[in-house]
Amino acid sequence: MFAVHFYENKTKVLNQALRSIPSVGEEIKIKGRKGKVVNITEIDENTYHVYIEFEKIVEKNVASKDLGKKKRR
């Protein structure tokens, strides 16, 4: 078992005990967000830091929805 710490930039996102270490370029999904493994650093024989680049979040356009009051019948 390996202690794998996942980082986005300098922010720690998640740490897990895994049986296998993800490889560079592998697609990964953490906390519902899709990302790609950029770099892996070995700290000890059982501790690894995995750096991830998440996909940008596309916000939906709320201006298109009618936010006015609905008519009562």
VOBA-417802 format. One record per residue: residue in one letter; x, y, z of N, C-alpha, C, O in turn; residue number from 1. Coordinates in pm, whole numbers, padded with zeros to 5 digits. Each point is the difference from the previous one (the first is absolute). Layout:
N
<pt><residuo>A</residuo><n_x>X</n_x><n_y>Y</n_y><n_z>Z</n_z><ca_x>X</ca_x><ca_y>Y</ca_y><ca_z>Z</ca_z><c_x>X</c_x><c_y>Y</c_y><c_z>Z</c_z><o_x>X</o_x><o_y>Y</o_y><o_z>Z</o_z><num>NUM</num></pt>
...
# end
This chain:
73
<pt><residuo>M</residuo><n_x>00084</n_x><n_y>-00118</n_y><n_z>00000</n_z><ca_x>-00084</ca_x><ca_y>00118</ca_y><ca_z>00000</ca_z><c_x>00089</c_x><c_y>00124</c_y><c_z>00000</c_z><o_x>00103</o_x><o_y>00006</o_y><o_z>00068</o_z><num>1</num></pt>
<pt><residuo>F</residuo><n_x>-00145</n_x><n_y>00092</n_y><n_z>-00146</n_z><ca_x>00074</ca_x><ca_y>00125</ca_y><ca_z>-00012</ca_z><c_x>-00086</c_x><c_y>00115</c_y><c_z>00049</c_z><o_x>-00121</o_x><o_y>00002</o_y><o_z>-00023</o_z><num>2</num></pt>
<pt><residuo>A</residuo><n_x>00182</n_x><n_y>00094</n_y><n_z>00090</n_z><ca_x>-00069</ca_x><ca_y>00122</ca_y><ca_z>00040</ca_z><c_x>00018</c_x><c_y>00099</c_y><c_z>-00116</c_z><o_x>00111</o_x><o_y>00046</o_y><o_z>-00026</o_z><num>3</num></pt>
<pt><residuo>V</residuo><n_x>-00222</n_x><n_y>-00014</n_y><n_z>-00042</n_z><ca_x>00005</ca_x><ca_y>00086</ca_y><ca_z>-00118</ca_z><c_x>-00070</c_x><c_y>00131</c_y><c_z>00035</c_z><o_x>-00117</o_x><o_y>00001</o_y><o_z>00038</o_z><num>4</num></pt>
<pt><residuo>H</residuo><n_x>00191</n_x><n_y>00110</n_y><n_z>-00051</n_z><ca_x>-00053</ca_x><ca_y>00133</ca_y><ca_z>00027</ca_z><c_x>-00021</c_x><c_y>00071</c_y><c_z>-00133</c_z><o_x>00094</o_x><o_y>00013</o_y><o_z>-00079</o_z><num>5</num></pt>
<pt><residuo>F</residuo><n_x>-00217</n_x><n_y>00033</n_y><n_z>00053</n_z><ca_x>-00033</ca_x><ca_y>00066</ca_y><ca_z>-00125</ca_z><c_x>00003</c_x><c_y>00151</c_y><c_z>00021</c_z><o_x>-00058</o_x><o_y>00050</o_y><o_z>00097</o_z><num>6</num></pt>
<pt><residuo>Y</residuo><n_x>00126</n_x><n_y>00022</n_y><n_z>-00187</n_z><ca_x>00013</ca_x><ca_y>00145</ca_y><ca_z>00008</ca_z><c_x>-00046</c_x><c_y>00065</c_y><c_z>-00129</c_z><o_x>00022</o_x><o_y>-00053</o_y><o_z>-00109</o_z><num>7</num></pt>
<pt><residuo>E</residuo><n_x>-00086</n_x><n_y>00170</n_y><n_z>00122</n_z><ca_x>-00029</ca_x><ca_y>00086</ca_y><ca_z>-00114</ca_z><c_x>00074</c_x><c_y>00129</c_y><c_z>00029</c_z><o_x>-00031</o_x><o_y>00070</o_y><o_z>00097</o_z><num>8</num></pt>
<pt><residuo>N</residuo><n_x>00128</n_x><n_y>-00036</n_y><n_z>-00181</n_z><ca_x>00094</ca_x><ca_y>00110</ca_y><ca_z>00025</ca_z><c_x>00067</c_x><c_y>-00026</c_y><c_z>00135</c_z><o_x>00073</o_x><o_y>-00099</o_y><o_z>00013</o_z><num>9</num></pt>
<pt><residuo>K</residuo><n_x>-00095</n_x><n_y>00182</n_y><n_z>00089</n_z><ca_x>00058</ca_x><ca_y>-00025</ca_y><ca_z>00131</ca_z><c_x>-00106</c_x><c_y>-00038</c_y><c_z>00103</c_z><o_x>00027</o_x><o_y>-00002</o_y><o_z>00120</o_z><num>10</num></pt>
<pt><residuo>T</residuo><n_x>-00146</n_x><n_y>-00027</n_y><n_z>-00167</n_z><ca_x>-00112</ca_x><ca_y>-00031</ca_y><ca_z>00088</ca_z><c_x>-00019</c_x><c_y>-00151</c_y><c_z>00009</c_z><o_x>-00011</o_x><o_y>-00069</o_y><o_z>-00102</o_z><num>11</num></pt>
<pt><residuo>K</residuo><n_x>00007</n_x><n_y>00018</n_y><n_z>00224</n_z><ca_x>-00023</ca_x><ca_y>-00143</ca_y><ca_z>00021</ca_z><c_x>-00148</c_x><c_y>-00029</c_y><c_z>-00020</c_z><o_x>-00085</o_x><o_y>00059</o_y><o_z>00066</o_z><num>12</num></pt>
<pt><residuo>V</residuo><n_x>00055</n_x><n_y>-00150</n_y><n_z>-00158</n_z><ca_x>-00139</ca_x><ca_y>-00032</ca_y><ca_z>-00035</ca_z><c_x>-00047</c_x><c_y>-00124</c_y><c_z>00074</c_z><o_x>-00111</o_x><o_y>-00002</o_y><o_z>00053</o_z><num>13</num></pt>
<pt><residuo>L</residuo><n_x>00194</n_x><n_y>-00101</n_y><n_z>-00048</n_z><ca_x>-00042</ca_x><ca_y>-00128</ca_y><ca_z>00055</ca_z><c_x>00122</c_x><c_y>-00085</c_y><c_z>00033</c_z><o_x>00103</o_x><o_y>00011</o_y><o_z>-00067</o_z><num>14</num></pt>
<pt><residuo>N</residuo><n_x>-00113</n_x><n_y>-00095</n_y><n_z>00170</n_z><ca_x>00102</ca_x><ca_y>-00102</ca_y><ca_z>00021</ca_z><c_x>-00069</c_x><c_y>-00133</c_y><c_z>00020</c_z><o_x>-00103</o_x><o_y>-00009</o_y><o_z>00068</o_z><num>15</num></pt>
<pt><residuo>Q</residuo><n_x>00161</n_x><n_y>-00094</n_y><n_z>-00127</n_z><ca_x>-00061</ca_x><ca_y>-00133</ca_y><ca_z>00002</ca_z><c_x>00108</c_x><c_y>-00106</c_y><c_z>00020</c_z><o_x>00117</o_x><o_y>00022</o_y><o_z>-00032</o_z><num>16</num></pt>
<pt><residuo>A</residuo><n_x>-00158</n_x><n_y>-00135</n_y><n_z>00084</n_z><ca_x>00085</ca_x><ca_y>-00118</ca_y><ca_z>00004</ca_z><c_x>-00039</c_x><c_y>-00088</c_y><c_z>-00118</c_z><o_x>-00109</o_x><o_y>-00057</o_y><o_z>-00002</o_z><num>17</num></pt>
<pt><residuo>L</residuo><n_x>00197</n_x><n_y>00047</n_y><n_z>-00097</n_z><ca_x>-00029</ca_x><ca_y>-00074</ca_y><ca_z>-00123</ca_z><c_x>00097</c_x><c_y>-00115</c_y><c_z>-00017</c_z><o_x>00111</o_x><o_y>00001</o_y><o_z>00053</o_z><num>18</num></pt>
<pt><residuo>R</residuo><n_x>-00155</n_x><n_y>-00101</n_y><n_z>-00127</n_z><ca_x>00086</ca_x><ca_y>-00115</ca_y><ca_z>-00030</ca_z><c_x>00090</c_x><c_y>00027</c_y><c_z>-00120</c_z><o_x>00107</o_x><o_y>-00059</o_y><o_z>-00012</o_z><num>19</num></pt>
<pt><residuo>S</residuo><n_x>-00151</n_x><n_y>00149</n_y><n_z>-00078</n_z><ca_x>00082</ca_x><ca_y>00033</ca_y><ca_z>-00116</ca_z><c_x>00006</c_x><c_y>00151</c_y><c_z>-00016</c_z><o_x>-00092</o_x><o_y>00072</o_y><o_z>00041</o_z><num>20</num></pt>
<pt><residuo>I</residuo><n_x>00199</n_x><n_y>-00024</n_y><n_z>-00099</n_z><ca_x>00022</ca_x><ca_y>00143</ca_y><ca_z>-00017</ca_z><c_x>-00045</c_x><c_y>00039</c_y><c_z>-00140</c_z><o_x>00034</o_x><o_y>-00071</o_y><o_z>-00096</o_z><num>21</num></pt>
<pt><residuo>P</residuo><n_x>-00108</n_x><n_y>00180</n_y><n_z>00080</n_z><ca_x>-00040</ca_x><ca_y>00042</ca_y><ca_z>-00135</ca_z><c_x>00122</c_x><c_y>00043</c_y><c_z>-00082</c_z><o_x>00100</o_x><o_y>00044</o_y><o_z>00056</o_z><num>22</num></pt>
<pt><residuo>S</residuo><n_x>-00110</n_x><n_y>-00058</n_y><n_z>-00188</n_z><ca_x>00112</ca_x><ca_y>00035</ca_y><ca_z>-00086</ca_z><c_x>-00018</c_x><c_y>00140</c_y><c_z>-00058</c_z><o_x>-00111</o_x><o_y>00053</o_y><o_z>00000</o_z><num>23</num></pt>
<pt><residuo>V</residuo><n_x>00220</n_x><n_y>00005</n_y><n_z>-00049</n_z><ca_x>-00004</ca_x><ca_y>00134</ca_y><ca_z>-00058</ca_z><c_x>-00083</c_x><c_y>-00003</c_y><c_z>-00128</c_z><o_x>00017</o_x><o_y>-00089</o_y><o_z>-00084</o_z><num>24</num></pt>
<pt><residuo>G</residuo><n_x>-00107</n_x><n_y>00186</n_y><n_z>00070</n_z><ca_x>-00087</ca_x><ca_y>00007</ca_y><ca_z>-00117</ca_z><c_x>-00131</c_x><c_y>-00075</c_y><c_z>00016</c_z><o_x>-00085</o_x><o_y>00006</o_y><o_z>-00089</o_z><num>25</num></pt>
<pt><residuo>E</residuo><n_x>00068</n_x><n_y>-00074</n_y><n_z>00198</n_z><ca_x>-00122</ca_x><ca_y>-00079</ca_y><ca_z>00023</ca_z><c_x>-00116</c_x><c_y>00093</c_y><c_z>00035</c_z><o_x>00016</o_x><o_y>00095</o_y><o_z>00077</o_z><num>26</num></pt>
<pt><residuo>E</residuo><n_x>-00133</n_x><n_y>-00125</n_y><n_z>-00133</n_z><ca_x>-00122</ca_x><ca_y>00074</ca_y><ca_z>00034</ca_z><c_x>-00047</c_x><c_y>-00049</c_y><c_z>00135</c_z><o_x>-00002</o_x><o_y>-00121</o_y><o_z>00026</o_z><num>27</num></pt>
<pt><residuo>I</residuo><n_x>-00038</n_x><n_y>00214</n_y><n_z>00061</n_z><ca_x>-00039</ca_x><ca_y>-00035</ca_y><ca_z>00135</ca_z><c_x>-00119</c_x><c_y>00086</c_y><c_z>00041</c_z><o_x>-00012</o_x><o_y>00114</o_y><o_z>-00046</o_z><num>28</num></pt>
<pt><residuo>K</residuo><n_x>-00074</n_x><n_y>-00167</n_y><n_z>00132</n_z><ca_x>-00117</ca_x><ca_y>00074</ca_y><ca_z>00046</ca_z><c_x>00004</c_x><c_y>00005</c_y><c_z>00152</c_z><o_x>-00004</o_x><o_y>-00104</o_y><o_z>00067</o_z><num>29</num></pt>
<pt><residuo>I</residuo><n_x>00011</n_x><n_y>00224</n_y><n_z>-00012</n_z><ca_x>00006</ca_x><ca_y>00020</ca_y><ca_z>00145</ca_z><c_x>-00109</c_x><c_y>00099</c_y><c_z>00039</c_z><o_x>-00008</o_x><o_y>00109</o_y><o_z>-00055</o_z><num>30</num></pt>
<pt><residuo>K</residuo><n_x>-00073</n_x><n_y>-00148</n_y><n_z>00150</n_z><ca_x>-00108</ca_x><ca_y>00084</ca_y><ca_z>00053</ca_z><c_x>-00091</c_x><c_y>00051</c_y><c_z>-00112</c_z><o_x>-00048</o_x><o_y>00114</o_y><o_z>00006</o_z><num>31</num></pt>
<pt><residuo>G</residuo><n_x>00023</n_x><n_y>-00196</n_y><n_z>-00106</n_z><ca_x>-00089</ca_x><ca_y>00036</ca_y><ca_z>-00109</ca_z><c_x>00061</c_x><c_y>00090</c_y><c_z>-00105</c_z><o_x>-00069</o_x><o_y>00046</o_y><o_z>-00091</o_z><num>32</num></pt>
<pt><residuo>R</residuo><n_x>00197</n_x><n_y>-00019</n_y><n_z>00101</n_z><ca_x>00068</ca_x><ca_y>00086</ca_y><ca_z>-00097</ca_z><c_x>00099</c_x><c_y>-00084</c_y><c_z>-00081</c_z><o_x>00077</o_x><o_y>-00078</o_y><o_z>00056</o_z><num>33</num></pt>
<pt><residuo>K</residuo><n_x>-00079</n_x><n_y>00095</n_y><n_z>-00188</n_z><ca_x>00090</ca_x><ca_y>-00073</ca_y><ca_z>-00087</ca_z><c_x>00133</c_x><c_y>00073</c_y><c_z>-00006</c_z><o_x>00005</o_x><o_y>00123</o_y><o_z>-00003</o_z><num>34</num></pt>
<pt><residuo>G</residuo><n_x>00103</n_x><n_y>-00201</n_y><n_z>00001</n_z><ca_x>00132</ca_x><ca_y>00059</ca_y><ca_z>-00006</ca_z><c_x>00100</c_x><c_y>-00093</c_y><c_z>-00064</c_z><o_x>-00032</o_x><o_y>-00114</o_y><o_z>-00035</o_z><num>35</num></pt>
<pt><residuo>K</residuo><n_x>00154</n_x><n_y>00164</n_y><n_z>00019</n_z><ca_x>00106</ca_x><ca_y>-00076</ca_y><ca_z>-00063</ca_z><c_x>00123</c_x><c_y>00007</c_y><c_z>00089</c_z><o_x>00032</o_x><o_y>00107</o_y><o_z>00053</o_z><num>36</num></pt>
<pt><residuo>V</residuo><n_x>00038</n_x><n_y>-00219</n_y><n_z>-00035</n_z><ca_x>00119</ca_x><ca_y>-00006</ca_y><ca_z>00082</ca_z><c_x>00114</c_x><c_y>00067</c_y><c_z>-00077</c_z><o_x>00032</o_x><o_y>-00038</o_y><o_z>-00113</o_z><num>37</num></pt>
<pt><residuo>V</residuo><n_x>00031</n_x><n_y>00138</n_y><n_z>00178</n_z><ca_x>00106</ca_x><ca_y>00077</ca_y><ca_z>-00065</ca_z><c_x>00138</c_x><c_y>-00049</c_y><c_z>00043</c_z><o_x>00090</o_x><o_y>-00014</o_y><o_z>-00082</o_z><num>38</num></pt>
<pt><residuo>N</residuo><n_x>-00075</n_x><n_y>-00012</n_y><n_z>00213</n_z><ca_x>00132</ca_x><ca_y>-00035</ca_y><ca_z>00053</ca_z><c_x>-00017</c_x><c_y>-00088</c_y><c_z>00123</c_z><o_x>-00100</o_x><o_y>00010</o_y><o_z>00071</o_z><num>39</num></pt>
<pt><residuo>I</residuo><n_x>00198</n_x><n_y>-00097</n_y><n_z>-00046</n_z><ca_x>00000</ca_x><ca_y>-00086</ca_y><ca_z>00118</ca_z><c_x>00136</c_x><c_y>00011</c_y><c_z>00067</c_z><o_x>00104</o_x><o_y>-00013</o_y><o_z>-00066</o_z><num>40</num></pt>
<pt><residuo>T</residuo><n_x>-00105</n_x><n_y>00037</n_y><n_z>00199</n_z><ca_x>00123</ca_x><ca_y>00012</ca_y><ca_z>00076</ca_z><c_x>00000</c_x><c_y>-00104</c_y><c_z>00111</c_z><o_x>-00097</o_x><o_y>-00010</o_y><o_z>00075</o_z><num>41</num></pt>
<pt><residuo>E</residuo><n_x>00206</n_x><n_y>-00067</n_y><n_z>-00065</n_z><ca_x>00011</ca_x><ca_y>-00101</ca_y><ca_z>00106</ca_z><c_x>00067</c_x><c_y>00064</c_y><c_z>00120</c_z><o_x>00112</o_x><o_y>00052</o_y><o_z>-00011</o_z><num>42</num></pt>
<pt><residuo>I</residuo><n_x>-00178</n_x><n_y>-00055</n_y><n_z>00126</n_z><ca_x>00054</ca_x><ca_y>00058</ca_y><ca_z>00123</ca_z><c_x>00072</c_x><c_y>-00109</c_y><c_z>00080</c_z><o_x>00118</o_x><o_y>00014</o_y><o_z>00032</o_z><num>43</num></pt>
<pt><residuo>D</residuo><n_x>-00187</n_x><n_y>-00120</n_y><n_z>00000</n_z><ca_x>00058</ca_x><ca_y>-00119</ca_y><ca_z>00065</ca_z><c_x>-00030</c_x><c_y>-00119</c_y><c_z>-00090</c_z><o_x>-00050</o_x><o_y>00016</o_y><o_z>-00111</o_z><num>44</num></pt>
<pt><residuo>E</residuo><n_x>00081</n_x><n_y>-00136</n_y><n_z>00161</n_z><ca_x>-00035</ca_x><ca_y>-00117</ca_y><ca_z>-00080</ca_z><c_x>-00150</c_x><c_y>-00023</c_y><c_z>-00003</c_z><o_x>-00049</o_x><o_y>-00067</o_y><o_z>-00092</o_z><num>45</num></pt>
<pt><residuo>N</residuo><n_x>-00026</n_x><n_y>00120</n_y><n_z>00189</n_z><ca_x>-00145</ca_x><ca_y>-00020</ca_y><ca_z>00004</ca_z><c_x>-00079</c_x><c_y>00130</c_y><c_z>-00018</c_z><o_x>-00123</o_x><o_y>-00005</o_y><o_z>00001</o_z><num>46</num></pt>
<pt><residuo>T</residuo><n_x>00187</n_x><n_y>00118</n_y><n_z>-00015</n_z><ca_x>-00068</ca_x><ca_y>00129</ca_y><ca_z>-00009</ca_z><c_x>00029</c_x><c_y>00065</c_y><c_z>-00134</c_z><o_x>00115</o_x><o_y>00014</o_y><o_z>-00040</o_z><num>47</num></pt>
<pt><residuo>Y</residuo><n_x>-00222</n_x><n_y>00027</n_y><n_z>-00030</n_z><ca_x>00013</ca_x><ca_y>00062</ca_y><ca_z>-00131</ca_z><c_x>-00085</c_x><c_y>00126</c_y><c_z>-00006</c_z><o_x>-00109</o_x><o_y>00004</o_y><o_z>00056</o_z><num>48</num></pt>
<pt><residuo>H</residuo><n_x>00159</n_x><n_y>00099</n_y><n_z>-00124</n_z><ca_x>-00077</ca_x><ca_y>00122</ca_y><ca_z>-00028</ca_z><c_x>-00036</c_x><c_y>-00003</c_y><c_z>-00148</c_z><o_x>00088</o_x><o_y>-00011</o_y><o_z>-00085</o_z><num>49</num></pt>
<pt><residuo>V</residuo><n_x>-00217</n_x><n_y>00023</n_y><n_z>00056</n_z><ca_x>-00050</ca_x><ca_y>-00003</ca_y><ca_z>-00137</ca_z><c_x>-00059</c_x><c_y>00138</c_y><c_z>-00030</c_z><o_x>-00092</o_x><o_y>00046</o_y><o_z>00069</o_z><num>50</num></pt>
<pt><residuo>Y</residuo><n_x>00145</n_x><n_y>00020</n_y><n_z>-00172</n_z><ca_x>-00047</ca_x><ca_y>00133</ca_y><ca_z>-00037</ca_z><c_x>-00099</c_x><c_y>-00012</c_y><c_z>-00116</c_z><o_x>00027</o_x><o_y>-00068</o_y><o_z>-00099</o_z><num>51</num></pt>
<pt><residuo>I</residuo><n_x>-00142</n_x><n_y>00134</n_y><n_z>00115</n_z><ca_x>-00112</ca_x><ca_y>-00014</ca_y><ca_z>-00093</ca_z><c_x>-00036</c_x><c_y>00135</c_y><c_z>-00057</c_z><o_x>00009</o_x><o_y>00103</o_y><o_z>00067</o_z><num>52</num></pt>
<pt><residuo>E</residuo><n_x>-00050</n_x><n_y>-00103</n_y><n_z>-00194</n_z><ca_x>-00056</ca_x><ca_y>00119</ca_y><ca_z>-00063</ca_z><c_x>-00145</c_x><c_y>-00031</c_y><c_z>-00034</c_z><o_x>-00028</o_x><o_y>-00084</o_y><o_z>-00085</o_z><num>53</num></pt>
<pt><residuo>F</residuo><n_x>-00065</n_x><n_y>00153</n_y><n_z>00153</n_z><ca_x>-00142</ca_x><ca_y>-00022</ca_y><ca_z>-00022</ca_z><c_x>-00047</c_x><c_y>00077</c_y><c_z>-00122</c_z><o_x>00057</o_x><o_y>00102</o_y><o_z>-00037</o_z><num>54</num></pt>
<pt><residuo>E</residuo><n_x>-00165</n_x><n_y>-00155</n_y><n_z>-00026</n_z><ca_x>-00063</ca_x><ca_y>00071</ca_y><ca_z>-00111</ca_z><c_x>-00070</c_x><c_y>00123</c_y><c_z>00054</c_z><o_x>-00047</o_x><o_y>00002</o_y><o_z>00114</o_z><num>55</num></pt>
<pt><residuo>K</residuo><n_x>00041</n_x><n_y>00102</n_y><n_z>-00196</n_z><ca_x>-00067</ca_x><ca_y>00123</ca_y><ca_z>00041</ca_z><c_x>-00149</c_x><c_y>-00025</c_y><c_z>00012</c_z><o_x>-00059</o_x><o_y>-00073</o_y><o_z>-00079</o_z><num>56</num></pt>
<pt><residuo>I</residuo><n_x>-00003</n_x><n_y>00135</n_y><n_z>00180</n_z><ca_x>-00143</ca_x><ca_y>-00013</ca_y><ca_z>00023</ca_z><c_x>-00072</c_x><c_y>00102</c_y><c_z>-00085</c_z><o_x>00027</o_x><o_y>00120</o_y><o_z>00010</o_z><num>57</num></pt>
<pt><residuo>V</residuo><n_x>-00118</n_x><n_y>-00166</n_y><n_z>-00095</n_z><ca_x>-00076</ca_x><ca_y>00088</ca_y><ca_z>-00087</ca_z><c_x>-00131</c_x><c_y>00032</c_y><c_z>00071</c_z><o_x>-00080</o_x><o_y>-00089</o_y><o_z>00029</o_z><num>58</num></pt>
<pt><residuo>E</residuo><n_x>00059</n_x><n_y>00218</n_y><n_z>-00003</n_z><ca_x>-00123</ca_x><ca_y>00040</ca_y><ca_z>00068</ca_z><c_x>-00110</c_x><c_y>00021</c_y><c_z>-00103</c_z><o_x>00023</o_x><o_y>00051</o_y><o_z>-00109</o_z><num>59</num></pt>
<pt><residuo>K</residuo><n_x>-00143</n_x><n_y>-00093</n_y><n_z>00145</n_z><ca_x>-00113</ca_x><ca_y>00017</ca_y><ca_z>-00089</ca_z><c_x>-00045</c_x><c_y>00146</c_y><c_z>00005</c_z><o_x>00015</o_x><o_y>00067</o_y><o_z>00101</o_z><num>60</num></pt>
<pt><residuo>N</residuo><n_x>-00071</n_x><n_y>-00020</n_y><n_z>-00210</n_z><ca_x>-00044</ca_x><ca_y>00138</ca_y><ca_z>-00009</ca_z><c_x>-00136</c_x><c_y>00012</c_y><c_z>00070</c_z><o_x>-00100</o_x><o_y>-00053</o_y><o_z>-00049</o_z><num>61</num></pt>
<pt><residuo>V</residuo><n_x>00096</n_x><n_y>00123</n_y><n_z>00163</n_z><ca_x>-00124</ca_x><ca_y>00016</ca_y><ca_z>00074</ca_z><c_x>-00083</c_x><c_y>00115</c_y><c_z>-00056</c_z><o_x>-00117</o_x><o_y>00014</o_y><o_z>00036</o_z><num>62</num></pt>
<pt><residuo>A</residuo><n_x>00174</n_x><n_y>00067</n_y><n_z>-00123</n_z><ca_x>-00075</ca_x><ca_y>00111</ca_y><ca_z>-00058</ca_z><c_x>-00107</c_x><c_y>-00049</c_y><c_z>-00097</c_z><o_x>-00098</o_x><o_y>00069</o_y><o_z>-00025</o_z><num>63</num></pt>
<pt><residuo>S</residuo><n_x>00117</n_x><n_y>-00188</n_y><n_z>-00030</n_z><ca_x>-00096</ca_x><ca_y>-00053</ca_y><ca_z>-00096</ca_z><c_x>-00129</c_x><c_y>-00046</c_y><c_z>00068</c_z><o_x>-00105</o_x><o_y>-00005</o_y><o_z>-00065</o_z><num>64</num></pt>
<pt><residuo>K</residuo><n_x>00110</n_x><n_y>-00027</n_y><n_z>00192</n_z><ca_x>-00119</ca_x><ca_y>-00044</ca_y><ca_z>00071</ca_z><c_x>-00084</c_x><c_y>00122</c_y><c_z>00040</c_z><o_x>00055</o_x><o_y>00107</o_y><o_z>00026</o_z><num>65</num></pt>
<pt><residuo>D</residuo><n_x>-00185</n_x><n_y>-00124</n_y><n_z>-00021</n_z><ca_x>-00089</ca_x><ca_y>00106</ca_y><ca_z>00044</ca_z><c_x>-00004</c_x><c_y>-00003</c_y><c_z>00153</c_z><o_x>-00056</o_x><o_y>-00092</o_y><o_z>00059</o_z><num>66</num></pt>
<pt><residuo>L</residuo><n_x>00117</n_x><n_y>00192</n_y><n_z>00003</n_z><ca_x>00008</ca_x><ca_y>00003</ca_y><ca_z>00145</ca_z><c_x>-00111</c_x><c_y>00085</c_y><c_z>00062</c_z><o_x>-00002</o_x><o_y>00021</o_y><o_z>00121</o_z><num>67</num></pt>
<pt><residuo>G</residuo><n_x>-00091</n_x><n_y>00027</n_y><n_z>-00204</n_z><ca_x>-00111</ca_x><ca_y>00082</ca_y><ca_z>00051</ca_z><c_x>-00100</c_x><c_y>-00083</c_y><c_z>00076</c_z><o_x>00011</o_x><o_y>-00123</o_y><o_z>00007</o_z><num>68</num></pt>
<pt><residuo>K</residuo><n_x>-00109</n_x><n_y>00192</n_y><n_z>00051</n_z><ca_x>-00103</ca_x><ca_y>-00071</ca_y><ca_z>00076</ca_z><c_x>-00092</c_x><c_y>-00075</c_y><c_z>-00095</c_z><o_x>-00029</o_x><o_y>00047</o_y><o_z>-00110</o_z><num>69</num></pt>
<pt><residuo>K</residuo><n_x>-00017</n_x><n_y>-00161</n_y><n_z>00153</n_z><ca_x>-00093</ca_x><ca_y>-00077</ca_y><ca_z>-00080</ca_z><c_x>-00141</c_x><c_y>00049</c_y><c_z>00026</c_z><o_x>-00032</o_x><o_y>00047</o_y><o_z>00109</o_z><num>70</num></pt>
<pt><residuo>K</residuo><n_x>-00053</n_x><n_y>-00059</n_y><n_z>-00209</n_z><ca_x>-00140</ca_x><ca_y>00044</ca_y><ca_z>00013</ca_z><c_x>-00078</c_x><c_y>-00099</c_y><c_z>00083</c_z><o_x>00018</o_x><o_y>-00121</o_y><o_z>-00009</o_z><num>71</num></pt>
<pt><residuo>R</residuo><n_x>-00106</n_x><n_y>00175</n_y><n_z>00091</n_z><ca_x>-00092</ca_x><ca_y>-00085</ca_y><ca_z>00075</ca_z><c_x>-00125</c_x><c_y>-00022</c_y><c_z>-00079</c_z><o_x>-00042</o_x><o_y>00086</o_y><o_z>-00076</o_z><num>72</num></pt>
<pt><residuo>R</residuo><n_x>-00017</n_x><n_y>-00199</n_y><n_z>00093</n_z><ca_x>-00125</ca_x><ca_y>-00029</ca_y><ca_z>-00070</ca_z><c_x>-00113</c_x><c_y>-00006</c_y><c_z>00097</c_z><o_x>-00114</o_x><o_y>-00023</o_y><o_z>-00041</o_z><num>73</num></pt>
# end
